[in-house]
């Protein structure tokens, strides 16, 4: 039978090419089989996901005060070290407030020092016044004792003077009692003298009788005069005794007044002593001192507050990292809490891998992890599981799922697993936040 022209026109294939083709297919199938077996063996001991990315605890640098930006010391994508100056705010107002607070604090310190010295001075004065008051009290008591002794002596003198008056009166009465008999004797002697003179004149009596009568009359007259003189002396003694009594009585009254005066001095001295020993004097000064010390503490707090506000005008980097985003410029006025720029700490970057809840059952902290970054094909990073998230990503969403209605679609949830790269920073393969990665956790050895 004749073959068609098309078939007749074809040349038969070379057997060698056919063998090579079959060999190539065999090799490809063999390699694919080996790769498939390796993948199956690898996947049987690893939990893998491609829902992972490089992450880091990005730091937002904010301002604590409202002030104008005076200078920017860094730029976007610049690497900064912890403590490096990032932003400088205008500090003139803060400097003035700090200087004023410092001046007030210095003044309060001086006032507190003066108040303390006043307390010490008042205490010394009170002690001296107490000693003086005790001396005055003792002196007043001694004066009372002395005045009372003088009063007793004066009363004794008054008694003696009264006795003297009584004695003088008795002597006066005795002298006055003698006077009538003296007068009678002098009258009789005078009458006898006159009678004798008459008889002698008539010659009825001798002249010798006249001499005797004259002598008798002279003696009687002398006795009368002596009696009168005794009365005068006695009256003078009575007057002197009464004068002395009045003097002693006046002296006694003076000593009584002196006793009263000393008692008044004692009361006054005791009152002054009680006044100076009152605890309220020193307590009042101590209260003033405490108030000034409290004012010093308040001023110190204000100085510290002003110093902090002044330090807030210089904003420094809290961590090492790159300036990721800058949202201010020189001349802008910032508000407290406003984000000025962000710092990305690349050195502390980690991987957030979102594993399905069906995979999470065998993952534990510390397990080894193979990491491949999409940006670096063929380069394998090594790491380990640092922690497992406490809740699914859906839990943190703005509108979390509400599955309590009884009519819902079950969706497999994903839970975040934090993975740390063991090699640290690789200059040839730097990690950047947001890079997509694939992770494989070795759940079995």
Secondary structure, 3 states (H helix, E strand, C coil): CCCCHHHHHCCCCCHHHHHHHHHHHHHHHHHHHHHHHHHHHHHHHEEEEEEEEEECCCEEEECCCCEEEEEECCCCCCEECCCCEEEEECCHHHHHHHHHHHHHHHHHHHHHHHHHHHHHHHHHHHHHHHHHHHHHHHHHHHHHHHHHHHHHHHHHHHHHHHHHHHHHHHHHHHHHHHHHHHHHHHHHHHHHHHHHHHHHHHCCCCHHHHHHHHHHHHHHHHHHHHHHHHHHHHHHHHHHHHHHHHHHHHHHHHHHHHHHHHHHHHHHHHHHHHHHCCHHHHHHHHHHHHHHHHHHHHHHHHHHHHHHHHHCCEEECCCCEEEEEECCCCCCEECCCCEEEEEECHHHCEEEEEEECCCHHHCCCCCEEEEEECCCCCCEEEEEEEEEEEEEHHHHCCCCCCCCCCCCCCCCCEEEEEEEECCCCCCCCCCCCCCEEEEEEECCC
